[in-house]
Amino acid sequence: MEREGKGVMTVSKLAPQQNPIEQLQARFKEVEAGFKAWLSRQPLAVEAAVVTATSGLQGAAIGAFMGTLTGDVSSSIAPPPQANLNPEAMASLKQAQALAGGPLVQARNFAVMTGVNAGISCVMKRLRGKEDVQSSMAAAFGSGAMFSLVSGMGGPNQAVNAVSSGLFFALVQGGLFKFGQKFSQPPEEDMHYVRTRNMLTRLGLQTYEKNFKKGLLTDNTLPLLNDSALSDVKIPPGPRLLILDHIQRDPELKRTRKR
């Protein structure tokens, strides 16, 4: 019995102990996945309301933190007493005040932008069944318009300011979406140079693939290649000899050449 107890103690000491932080992260991911699964089964109005509220709270926290870093400098750009300023100057002052407020102002601004954006994105995704640039721009337009109305940016015509701010947000968001989409997806493989690429890789001549493409020497022209064609695309003599020797030794290319 004593040996068994010692054996159990030895095994427990040798067993690797999990990191508490990793356990907490795994638990958080499980809870998050369960919450998202539950939310996806709810009616559209409930899902949109919950997403808007949670995103707004996150935005408010970020805005409050940013406001504490920058401080409330809106008072330093306030107009002097009894100043006779034209509407355009007053509009510029309001814009500066809306962007330079303290923690409460920034929390409000960020809450509106993130909450409205997330809510509209949720509705668009549920209705259209996909996330694309149109949905992203629609959400950005709504968040920009609401930000303009809540912050009081612009001149006396709030409707025009809301539309112009929404369009600005939509254009920026659309550009960022396209930019991210372009660089997040791997480039499509050019199907006209599959055999050519394989041949050059096998010979260790991958750097000359661009020469083939500049000369439009595709897979279909491989059996027809000669020294003159390779020289025209500025491939040095040594690599030319290796490529031509490979083509002569390749049974499939030889059969295609005879035809």
C-alpha positions in Angstrom: 0.0 0.0 0.0 2.8 2.3 0.8 4.5 1.6 -2.5 1.3 2.3 -4.4 1.0 5.6 -2.6 4.5 6.6 -3.5 3.9 5.5 -7.1 0.9 7.7 -7.3 2.8 10.6 -5.8 5.6 10.1 -8.3 3.3 10.0 -11.3 1.5 13.1 -10.1 4.8 14.9 -9.7 5.9 13.9 -13.2 2.6 14.8 -14.9 2.9 18.2 -16.6 0.9 20.9 -15.0 -1.1 23.1 -17.4 -0.5 26.8 -17.4 -3.4 28.6 -15.5 -3.4 31.4 -18.1 -3.8 28.8 -21.0 -6.6 27.1 -19.1 -8.3 30.5 -18.6 -7.9 31.3 -22.3 -9.3 27.9 -23.3 -12.3 28.3 -21.0 -12.9 31.8 -22.4 -12.9 30.5 -25.9 -15.4 27.8 -25.0 -17.7 30.3 -23.4 -17.4 32.7 -26.4 -18.1 29.9 -28.9 -21.1 28.8 -26.9 -22.4 32.3 -26.7 -22.1 32.8 -30.4 -23.8 29.5 -31.1 -26.7 30.5 -28.8 -26.9 34.0 -30.4 -27.1 32.6 -33.9 -30.2 30.7 -33.0 -32.0 33.8 -31.7 -34.4 36.1 -33.8 -32.7 38.8 -35.9 -33.9 41.6 -33.6 -32.4 39.9 -30.5 -29.1 39.1 -32.2 -28.7 42.7 -33.6 -29.6 44.2 -30.2 -27.1 42.1 -28.3 -24.3 42.6 -30.9 -24.9 46.3 -30.9 -24.9 46.6 -27.1 -21.8 44.5 -26.6 -19.9 46.2 -29.3 -21.0 49.6 -28.0 -19.7 48.7 -24.5 -16.4 47.7 -26.0 -16.2 50.9 -28.0 -17.0 52.9 -24.9 -14.2 51.3 -23.0 -11.7 52.0 -25.8 -13.0 55.6 -26.1 -12.7 56.3 -22.4 -9.2 54.9 -22.4 -8.2 57.1 -25.3 -9.8 60.1 -23.6 -7.8 59.6 -20.5 -4.6 59.6 -22.6 -5.4 62.7 -24.6 -7.3 64.6 -21.9 -10.1 67.0 -22.4 -8.7 69.8 -24.6 -12.0 70.9 -25.9 -12.1 73.9 -23.5 -8.8 75.2 -25.0 -10.4 75.4 -28.4 -13.7 76.9 -27.3 -14.7 80.2 -29.0 -14.1 83.4 -27.0 -17.2 85.0 -25.3 -19.4 87.0 -27.7 -17.3 86.1 -30.6 -18.9 86.9 -34.0 -17.9 83.8 -36.0 -19.4 82.7 -39.3 -21.1 79.3 -39.6 -18.2 77.7 -41.2 -15.8 78.7 -38.4 -18.3 77.5 -35.8 -18.6 74.2 -37.7 -14.8 73.7 -37.6 -14.8 74.4 -33.8 -17.6 71.9 -33.2 -15.7 69.3 -35.2 -12.5 69.9 -33.2 -14.5 69.7 -29.9 -16.2 66.5 -30.9 -12.8 64.9 -31.6 -10.9 66.4 -28.7 -13.3 65.7 -25.8 -12.5 64.0 -22.5 -13.1 60.3 -21.6 -16.9 60.7 -21.5 -17.1 62.3 -24.9 -14.7 59.8 -26.5 -16.5 56.9 -24.8 -19.8 58.2 -26.3 -18.3 58.6 -29.8 -16.6 55.2 -29.9 -19.7 53.5 -28.5 -21.9 54.9 -31.2 -19.4 54.1 -34.0 -18.7 50.6 -33.0 -22.2 49.7 -31.8 -24.0 50.9 -34.9 -21.4 49.4 -37.2 -21.6 46.0 -35.6 -25.4 46.1 -35.4 -25.8 46.9 -39.1 -23.2 44.3 -40.1 -25.1 41.7 -38.1 -28.4 42.5 -39.8 -26.8 42.6 -43.3 -25.0 39.3 -42.7 -28.2 37.6 -41.5 -30.3 39.0 -44.4 -27.7 38.5 -47.2 -26.0 35.4 -45.9 -22.5 36.8 -46.5 -20.0 39.5 -45.6 -18.8 41.6 -48.5 -17.8 45.1 -49.3 -21.4 46.3 -49.8 -22.4 45.1 -46.3 -19.2 46.7 -44.9 -19.9 50.0 -46.5 -23.5 50.0 -45.4 -22.4 49.5 -41.8 -19.8 52.2 -42.1 -22.3 54.6 -43.6 -24.7 54.1 -40.6 -22.0 54.5 -38.0 -20.6 57.6 -39.7 -24.1 59.2 -39.9 -24.9 58.4 -36.3 -21.5 59.6 -35.1 -22.2 63.0 -36.9 -25.6 63.3 -35.3 -24.5 62.4 -31.8 -21.3 64.4 -31.7 -22.8 67.5 -33.3 -20.1 67.7 -35.9 -20.6 70.1 -38.8 -22.8 73.1 -39.4 -26.5 73.7 -38.7 -27.7 71.3 -41.4 -27.4 68.0 -39.5 -29.0 65.9 -42.2 -26.4 67.0 -44.8 -23.6 66.5 -42.3 -24.9 63.0 -41.4 -25.0 62.0 -45.0 -21.6 63.4 -45.9 -20.0 61.8 -42.8 -21.7 58.5 -43.6 -20.4 58.6 -47.2 -16.9 59.4 -46.0 -16.9 56.5 -43.5 -18.3 54.2 -46.2 -15.6 55.1 -48.7 -12.9 54.6 -46.2 -14.3 51.3 -45.0 -14.8 50.1 -48.5 -11.2 50.9 -49.4 -9.9 49.2 -46.3 -12.0 46.1 -47.0 -10.7 45.8 -50.6 -7.2 46.4 -49.4 -7.4 43.7 -46.8 -9.1 41.3 -49.1 -6.4 41.7 -51.7 -3.6 41.0 -49.3 -5.3 38.4 -47.2 -6.0 36.0 -50.1 -3.1 34.1 -51.7 -2.5 35.0 -55.4 -4.2 32.6 -57.8 -1.8 30.2 -59.5 -1.4 30.8 -63.2 -2.6 27.6 -64.9 -0.7 28.4 -68.1 2.7 27.9 -66.4 2.1 24.8 -64.2 4.4 22.5 -66.1 6.9 25.2 -66.8 7.1 26.1 -63.1 7.6 22.4 -62.2 10.3 22.0 -64.7 12.2 25.1 -63.6 11.8 24.1 -59.9 13.2 20.7 -60.7 16.2 22.2 -62.4 16.7 24.9 -59.8 16.0 27.7 -62.2 12.9 29.2 -60.6 14.3 32.7 -61.1 13.7 32.5 -64.8 10.0 31.9 -64.6 9.5 35.7 -65.2 11.5 35.4 -68.4 9.0 32.7 -69.6 6.1 34.9 -68.8 7.5 37.9 -70.4 8.0 36.0 -73.6 4.6 34.3 -73.4 6.3 30.9 -73.3 3.5 28.9 -71.8 3.1 25.2 -71.1 1.8 24.7 -74.6 5.1 26.0 -76.1 7.4 23.8 -74.0 7.7 21.1 -76.7 8.5 23.8 -79.3 11.3 25.5 -77.4 14.7 25.9 -79.0 17.9 27.8 -78.1 16.8 30.9 -80.1 13.5 31.2 -78.3 15.2 30.9 -74.9 17.8 33.4 -75.9 15.2 35.9 -77.0 13.8 36.0 -73.4 17.3 36.6 -72.1 18.0 33.3 -70.5 21.8 32.6 -70.2 23.5 29.8 -72.1 23.9 27.5 -69.2 20.3 27.4 -68.1 19.2 27.2 -71.8 21.2 24.0 -72.1 19.6 22.5 -69.0 16.1 23.4 -70.1 16.6 22.0 -73.6 18.2 18.8 -72.2 15.2 18.3 -69.9 12.8 18.8 -72.7 14.6 16.2 -74.8 14.6 13.7 -72.0 11.0 14.1 -71.0 9.0 11.4 -72.6 5.7 13.3 -72.6 7.2 16.4 -74.1 8.9 14.2 -76.8 5.6 12.6 -77.8 4.0 16.0 -78.0 6.8 17.3 -80.1 6.5 14.4 -82.6 2.8 15.1 -83.1 
